[in-house]
Amino acid sequence: MNSESIDLLRSTVRDVPDFPQPGILFKDITPVLADGALLKLAIDAMQEFVADQRVDKVVGIDARGFIFGAMLAARLGCGFIPARKKGKLPWRTHGVDYALEYGSASLELHQDALAAGENVVLADDLLATGGTAAAALELIQKSGANIIGSFFFIELDFLKGREKVEKFAPVKSVLNY
Ligand code: AMP
């Protein structure tokens, strides 16, 4: 991905101060999603992270990770698996509790979503403290699947989420702040 494309994406992400609570600078990706050319660039960049590795499933995190994860899976021609917030999945689940930048939550995967030995990529819109991604990775790891990498559209470097997530697999982000 060339630096002109990265700059274009970066300048389109909207900073919203004090959302959803005071002190949080929210990175609003909806202007990127609304622009067809930029949306394509964002997924091009995430696809480049895969390189020539075989991917069987992309796991996307509730809710904005569904957007990037499902688009990436469609590009790769592989399956998409939603990691959902507690109580949202209809079938039997495995779950894990985790801490957020603001609050706490639980993440769940269907018990039959991943098979041992499958090559899996994790996708989300944003890596902040890393609690959410680490929870999803813990669930993926329990299934016996191989974690190829964790790919994010945005990474907030100063929150050091990478330290928690890199333990599982290489971390790659399109935009770093
Ligand atoms: P964390 O567990 O702290 O890495 O938080 C990551 C999740 O929270 C991601 O799924 C993001 O969608 C969301 N999130 C956390 N901080 C922000 C932020 N500053 N701007 C936008 N989304 C955020």
py3Dmol code that shows the C-alpha trace and the ligand (Angstrom):
import py3Dmol

protein = """\
ATOM      1  CA  MET A   1       0.000   0.000   0.000  1.00  0.00           C
ATOM      2  CA  ASN A   2       1.565   3.335  -1.036  1.00  0.00           C
ATOM      3  CA  SER A   3       1.870   6.287   1.333  1.00  0.00           C
ATOM      4  CA  GLU A   4      -0.584   8.387  -0.705  1.00  0.00           C
ATOM      5  CA  SER A   5      -3.338   5.802  -0.123  1.00  0.00           C
ATOM      6  CA  ILE A   6      -2.463   5.555   3.573  1.00  0.00           C
ATOM      7  CA  ASP A   7      -2.623   9.376   3.888  1.00  0.00           C
ATOM      8  CA  LEU A   8      -5.992   9.416   2.129  1.00  0.00           C
ATOM      9  CA  LEU A   9      -7.393   6.802   4.506  1.00  0.00           C
ATOM     10  CA  ARG A  10      -5.880   8.533   7.528  1.00  0.00           C
ATOM     11  CA  SER A  11      -7.331  11.935   6.621  1.00  0.00           C
ATOM     12  CA  THR A  12     -10.803  10.384   6.153  1.00  0.00           C
ATOM     13  CA  VAL A  13     -11.014   8.756   9.611  1.00  0.00           C
ATOM     14  CA  ARG A  14     -12.927  11.249  11.771  1.00  0.00           C
ATOM     15  CA  ASP A  15     -11.784  12.024  15.321  1.00  0.00           C
ATOM     16  CA  VAL A  16     -14.732  12.442  17.696  1.00  0.00           C
ATOM     17  CA  PRO A  17     -13.659  13.758  21.137  1.00  0.00           C
ATOM     18  CA  ASP A  18     -15.376  12.507  24.301  1.00  0.00           C
ATOM     19  CA  PHE A  19     -17.341   9.651  22.695  1.00  0.00           C
ATOM     20  CA  PRO A  20     -18.778   7.410  24.101  1.00  0.00           C
ATOM     21  CA  GLN A  21     -17.530   9.030  27.303  1.00  0.00           C
ATOM     22  CA  PRO A  22     -15.297  11.935  28.389  1.00  0.00           C
ATOM     23  CA  GLY A  23     -11.601  11.452  27.653  1.00  0.00           C
ATOM     24  CA  ILE A  24     -12.034   8.990  24.757  1.00  0.00           C
ATOM     25  CA  LEU A  25     -10.997  10.202  21.301  1.00  0.00           C
ATOM     26  CA  PHE A  26     -13.197   7.977  19.150  1.00  0.00           C
ATOM     27  CA  LYS A  27     -11.887   7.018  15.708  1.00  0.00           C
ATOM     28  CA  ASP A  28     -14.954   7.119  13.467  1.00  0.00           C
ATOM     29  CA  ILE A  29     -14.460   4.890  10.439  1.00  0.00           C
ATOM     30  CA  THR A  30     -17.885   5.535   8.884  1.00  0.00           C
ATOM     31  CA  PRO A  31     -16.528   8.164   6.408  1.00  0.00           C
ATOM     32  CA  VAL A  32     -14.127   5.484   5.078  1.00  0.00           C
ATOM     33  CA  LEU A  33     -16.958   2.937   4.808  1.00  0.00           C
ATOM     34  CA  ALA A  34     -19.108   5.468   2.949  1.00  0.00           C
ATOM     35  CA  ASP A  35     -16.512   5.969   0.196  1.00  0.00           C
ATOM     36  CA  GLY A  36     -16.335   3.060  -2.245  1.00  0.00           C
ATOM     37  CA  ALA A  37     -12.775   3.760  -3.418  1.00  0.00           C
ATOM     38  CA  LEU A  38     -11.471   4.107   0.150  1.00  0.00           C
ATOM     39  CA  LEU A  39     -13.338   1.019   1.334  1.00  0.00           C
ATOM     40  CA  LYS A  40     -11.642  -0.937  -1.446  1.00  0.00           C
ATOM     41  CA  LEU A  41      -8.241   0.498  -0.437  1.00  0.00           C
ATOM     42  CA  ALA A  42      -8.801  -0.503   3.192  1.00  0.00           C
ATOM     43  CA  ILE A  43      -9.555  -4.112   2.250  1.00  0.00           C
ATOM     44  CA  ASP A  44      -6.718  -4.174  -0.319  1.00  0.00           C
ATOM     45  CA  ALA A  45      -4.372  -3.263   2.543  1.00  0.00           C
ATOM     46  CA  MET A  46      -5.724  -5.999   4.836  1.00  0.00           C
ATOM     47  CA  GLN A  47      -5.523  -8.543   2.033  1.00  0.00           C
ATOM     48  CA  GLU A  48      -1.832  -7.635   1.544  1.00  0.00           C
ATOM     49  CA  PHE A  49      -1.225  -8.710   5.168  1.00  0.00           C
ATOM     50  CA  VAL A  50      -2.286 -12.260   4.283  1.00  0.00           C
ATOM     51  CA  ALA A  51       0.379 -12.478   1.541  1.00  0.00           C
ATOM     52  CA  ASP A  52       0.466 -16.033   0.185  1.00  0.00           C
ATOM     53  CA  GLN A  53      -0.703 -17.792   3.361  1.00  0.00           C
ATOM     54  CA  ARG A  54      -3.664 -20.156   3.193  1.00  0.00           C
ATOM     55  CA  VAL A  55      -6.590 -18.847   5.240  1.00  0.00           C
ATOM     56  CA  ASP A  56      -9.593 -21.061   6.056  1.00  0.00           C
ATOM     57  CA  LYS A  57     -11.567 -18.653   8.260  1.00  0.00           C
ATOM     58  CA  VAL A  58     -11.614 -14.984   9.172  1.00  0.00           C
ATOM     59  CA  VAL A  59     -12.958 -14.260  12.667  1.00  0.00           C
ATOM     60  CA  GLY A  60     -14.447 -10.752  12.992  1.00  0.00           C
ATOM     61  CA  ILE A  61     -15.163  -9.077  16.325  1.00  0.00           C
ATOM     62  CA  ASP A  62     -18.614  -7.643  17.181  1.00  0.00           C
ATOM     63  CA  ALA A  63     -19.538  -5.242  15.687  1.00  0.00           C
ATOM     64  CA  ARG A  64     -17.253  -3.220  13.400  1.00  0.00           C
ATOM     65  CA  GLY A  65     -14.938  -6.194  12.985  1.00  0.00           C
ATOM     66  CA  PHE A  66     -17.815  -7.873  11.125  1.00  0.00           C
ATOM     67  CA  ILE A  67     -17.492  -5.247   8.383  1.00  0.00           C
ATOM     68  CA  PHE A  68     -13.747  -5.628   7.797  1.00  0.00           C
ATOM     69  CA  GLY A  69     -13.682  -9.338   8.573  1.00  0.00           C
ATOM     70  CA  ALA A  70     -16.535 -10.303   6.270  1.00  0.00           C
ATOM     71  CA  MET A  71     -15.183  -8.198   3.412  1.00  0.00           C
ATOM     72  CA  LEU A  72     -11.731  -9.731   3.849  1.00  0.00           C
ATOM     73  CA  ALA A  73     -13.198 -13.256   3.942  1.00  0.00           C
ATOM     74  CA  ALA A  74     -15.170 -12.625   0.743  1.00  0.00           C
ATOM     75  CA  ARG A  75     -11.980 -11.368  -0.929  1.00  0.00           C
ATOM     76  CA  LEU A  76     -10.030 -14.432   0.178  1.00  0.00           C
ATOM     77  CA  GLY A  77     -12.874 -16.789  -0.695  1.00  0.00           C
ATOM     78  CA  CYS A  78     -12.848 -18.251   2.823  1.00  0.00           C
ATOM     79  CA  GLY A  79     -15.418 -18.496   5.608  1.00  0.00           C
ATOM     80  CA  PHE A  80     -16.358 -15.752   8.077  1.00  0.00           C
ATOM     81  CA  ILE A  81     -16.942 -16.404  11.789  1.00  0.00           C
ATOM     82  CA  PRO A  82     -18.532 -13.786  14.080  1.00  0.00           C
ATOM     83  CA  ALA A  83     -17.097 -13.418  17.599  1.00  0.00           C
ATOM     84  CA  ARG A  84     -20.117 -11.907  19.342  1.00  0.00           C
ATOM     85  CA  LYS A  85     -20.924 -10.146  22.577  1.00  0.00           C
ATOM     86  CA  LYS A  86     -22.502 -12.331  25.286  1.00  0.00           C
ATOM     87  CA  GLY A  87     -25.950 -13.737  24.582  1.00  0.00           C
ATOM     88  CA  LYS A  88     -26.118 -12.905  20.862  1.00  0.00           C
ATOM     89  CA  LEU A  89     -25.163 -16.241  19.299  1.00  0.00           C
ATOM     90  CA  PRO A  90     -28.071 -18.710  19.021  1.00  0.00           C
ATOM     91  CA  TRP A  91     -26.196 -22.041  19.221  1.00  0.00           C
ATOM     92  CA  ARG A  92     -23.838 -23.553  21.828  1.00  0.00           C
ATOM     93  CA  THR A  93     -20.982 -21.205  22.667  1.00  0.00           C
ATOM     94  CA  HIS A  94     -17.579 -20.884  24.317  1.00  0.00           C
ATOM     95  CA  GLY A  95     -17.059 -17.545  26.066  1.00  0.00           C
ATOM     96  CA  VAL A  96     -14.406 -15.427  27.758  1.00  0.00           C
ATOM     97  CA  ASP A  97     -14.582 -12.261  29.894  1.00  0.00           C
ATOM     98  CA  TYR A  98     -12.246  -9.327  29.202  1.00  0.00           C
ATOM     99  CA  ALA A  99     -11.510  -5.686  30.148  1.00  0.00           C
ATOM    100  CA  LEU A 100     -12.169  -2.808  27.725  1.00  0.00           C
ATOM    101  CA  GLU A 101     -10.656   0.668  27.350  1.00  0.00           C
ATOM    102  CA  TYR A 102     -14.033   1.760  28.716  1.00  0.00           C
ATOM    103  CA  GLY A 103     -15.820  -0.938  30.807  1.00  0.00           C
ATOM    104  CA  SER A 104     -15.802  -4.734  30.575  1.00  0.00           C
ATOM    105  CA  ALA A 105     -17.522  -7.375  28.418  1.00  0.00           C
ATOM    106  CA  SER A 106     -17.701 -11.008  27.316  1.00  0.00           C
ATOM    107  CA  LEU A 107     -17.039 -12.455  23.890  1.00  0.00           C
ATOM    108  CA  GLU A 108     -18.423 -15.727  22.522  1.00  0.00           C
ATOM    109  CA  LEU A 109     -17.832 -18.088  19.597  1.00  0.00           C
ATOM    110  CA  HIS A 110     -20.036 -20.934  18.466  1.00  0.00           C
ATOM    111  CA  GLN A 111     -18.508 -24.205  19.666  1.00  0.00           C
ATOM    112  CA  ASP A 112     -18.566 -25.607  16.120  1.00  0.00           C
ATOM    113  CA  ALA A 113     -17.334 -22.446  14.371  1.00  0.00           C
ATOM    114  CA  LEU A 114     -13.692 -23.475  14.017  1.00  0.00           C
ATOM    115  CA  ALA A 115     -12.027 -26.855  13.537  1.00  0.00           C
ATOM    116  CA  ALA A 116      -8.630 -27.904  14.907  1.00  0.00           C
ATOM    117  CA  GLY A 117      -5.883 -27.269  12.350  1.00  0.00           C
ATOM    118  CA  GLU A 118      -7.751 -24.573  10.390  1.00  0.00           C
ATOM    119  CA  ASN A 119      -5.779 -21.444   9.499  1.00  0.00           C
ATOM    120  CA  VAL A 120      -7.511 -18.443  11.040  1.00  0.00           C
ATOM    121  CA  VAL A 121      -7.079 -14.674  10.768  1.00  0.00           C
ATOM    122  CA  LEU A 122      -8.582 -12.296  13.348  1.00  0.00           C
ATOM    123  CA  ALA A 123      -9.954  -8.983  12.037  1.00  0.00           C
ATOM    124  CA  ASP A 124     -11.223  -5.885  13.820  1.00  0.00           C
ATOM    125  CA  ASP A 125     -11.600  -2.201  13.066  1.00  0.00           C
ATOM    126  CA  LEU A 126      -9.379  -0.978  15.875  1.00  0.00           C
ATOM    127  CA  LEU A 127      -6.763  -2.198  18.346  1.00  0.00           C
ATOM    128  CA  ALA A 128      -6.880  -0.109  21.544  1.00  0.00           C
ATOM    129  CA  THR A 129      -5.859  -1.784  24.833  1.00  0.00           C
ATOM    130  CA  GLY A 130      -5.940  -5.204  23.159  1.00  0.00           C
ATOM    131  CA  GLY A 131      -8.346  -6.767  25.670  1.00  0.00           C
ATOM    132  CA  THR A 132     -11.008  -7.524  23.072  1.00  0.00           C
ATOM    133  CA  ALA A 133      -8.630  -9.000  20.506  1.00  0.00           C
ATOM    134  CA  ALA A 134      -6.799 -11.066  23.162  1.00  0.00           C
ATOM    135  CA  ALA A 135     -10.157 -12.498  24.309  1.00  0.00           C
ATOM    136  CA  ALA A 136     -11.064 -13.457  20.728  1.00  0.00           C
ATOM    137  CA  LEU A 137      -7.616 -14.986  20.219  1.00  0.00           C
ATOM    138  CA  GLU A 138      -7.960 -17.003  23.430  1.00  0.00           C
ATOM    139  CA  LEU A 139     -11.244 -18.443  22.106  1.00  0.00           C
ATOM    140  CA  ILE A 140      -9.696 -19.216  18.709  1.00  0.00           C
ATOM    141  CA  GLN A 141      -6.716 -20.872  20.386  1.00  0.00           C
ATOM    142  CA  LYS A 142      -9.022 -23.077  22.517  1.00  0.00           C
ATOM    143  CA  SER A 143     -10.601 -24.422  19.318  1.00  0.00           C
ATOM    144  CA  GLY A 144      -7.222 -25.797  18.220  1.00  0.00           C
ATOM    145  CA  ALA A 145      -7.085 -23.630  15.083  1.00  0.00           C
ATOM    146  CA  ASN A 146      -3.797 -22.067  13.888  1.00  0.00           C
ATOM    147  CA  ILE A 147      -3.745 -18.282  14.261  1.00  0.00           C
ATOM    148  CA  ILE A 148      -2.076 -16.773  11.186  1.00  0.00           C
ATOM    149  CA  GLY A 149      -2.330 -13.127  12.238  1.00  0.00           C
ATOM    150  CA  SER A 150      -4.416 -10.349  13.773  1.00  0.00           C
ATOM    151  CA  PHE A 151      -5.279  -7.589  11.326  1.00  0.00           C
ATOM    152  CA  PHE A 152      -6.661  -4.189  12.255  1.00  0.00           C
ATOM    153  CA  PHE A 153      -7.692  -1.178  10.236  1.00  0.00           C
ATOM    154  CA  ILE A 154      -6.507   1.154  13.030  1.00  0.00           C
ATOM    155  CA  GLU A 155      -4.024   0.663  15.884  1.00  0.00           C
ATOM    156  CA  LEU A 156      -3.699   3.133  18.764  1.00  0.00           C
ATOM    157  CA  ASP A 157       0.014   2.558  19.445  1.00  0.00           C
ATOM    158  CA  PHE A 158       0.087   4.521  22.720  1.00  0.00           C
ATOM    159  CA  LEU A 159      -2.323   2.041  24.384  1.00  0.00           C
ATOM    160  CA  LYS A 160       0.156  -0.805  23.751  1.00  0.00           C
ATOM    161  CA  GLY A 161      -2.550  -3.355  22.869  1.00  0.00           C
ATOM    162  CA  ARG A 162      -0.025  -4.997  20.544  1.00  0.00           C
ATOM    163  CA  GLU A 163       1.824  -6.412  23.594  1.00  0.00           C
ATOM    164  CA  LYS A 164      -1.223  -8.549  24.528  1.00  0.00           C
ATOM    165  CA  VAL A 165      -2.080  -9.587  20.979  1.00  0.00           C
ATOM    166  CA  GLU A 166       1.386 -10.351  19.579  1.00  0.00           C
ATOM    167  CA  LYS A 167       1.714 -13.271  21.998  1.00  0.00           C
ATOM    168  CA  PHE A 168      -0.727 -15.196  19.773  1.00  0.00           C
ATOM    169  CA  ALA A 169       0.356 -14.244  16.252  1.00  0.00           C
ATOM    170  CA  PRO A 170       1.841 -11.358  14.209  1.00  0.00           C
ATOM    171  CA  VAL A 171      -0.133  -8.089  14.396  1.00  0.00           C
ATOM    172  CA  LYS A 172      -0.615  -5.856  11.352  1.00  0.00           C
ATOM    173  CA  SER A 173      -2.503  -2.569  11.110  1.00  0.00           C
ATOM    174  CA  VAL A 174      -3.332  -0.342   8.135  1.00  0.00           C
ATOM    175  CA  LEU A 175      -3.207   2.946  10.102  1.00  0.00           C
ATOM    176  CA  ASN A 176      -1.159   3.614  13.255  1.00  0.00           C
ATOM    177  CA  TYR A 177      -1.775   6.526  15.617  1.00  0.00           C
TER     178      TYR A 177
END
"""
ligand_1 = """\
23
AMP
P -9.654 -2.775 23.180
O -10.202 -4.024 23.770
O -9.328 -1.743 24.209
O -8.494 -3.031 22.239
O -10.832 -2.114 22.353
C -11.047 -2.465 21.065
C -12.494 -2.350 20.674
O -13.130 -1.170 21.180
C -12.550 -2.284 19.176
O -13.463 -3.283 18.753
C -13.009 -0.886 18.851
O -14.105 -0.977 17.988
C -13.403 -0.233 20.163
N -12.642 0.991 20.490
C -11.820 1.151 21.561
N -11.275 2.368 21.600
C -11.740 3.022 20.520
C -11.524 4.332 19.984
N -10.710 5.223 20.577
N -12.141 4.650 18.813
C -12.958 3.753 18.215
N -13.210 2.522 18.679
C -12.615 2.143 19.813
"""
view = py3Dmol.view(width=600, height=400)
view.addModel(protein, "pdb")
view.setStyle({"model": 0}, {"cartoon": {"style": "trace"}})
view.addModel(ligand_1, "xyz")
view.setStyle({"model": 1}, {"stick": {}})
view.zoomTo()
view.show()
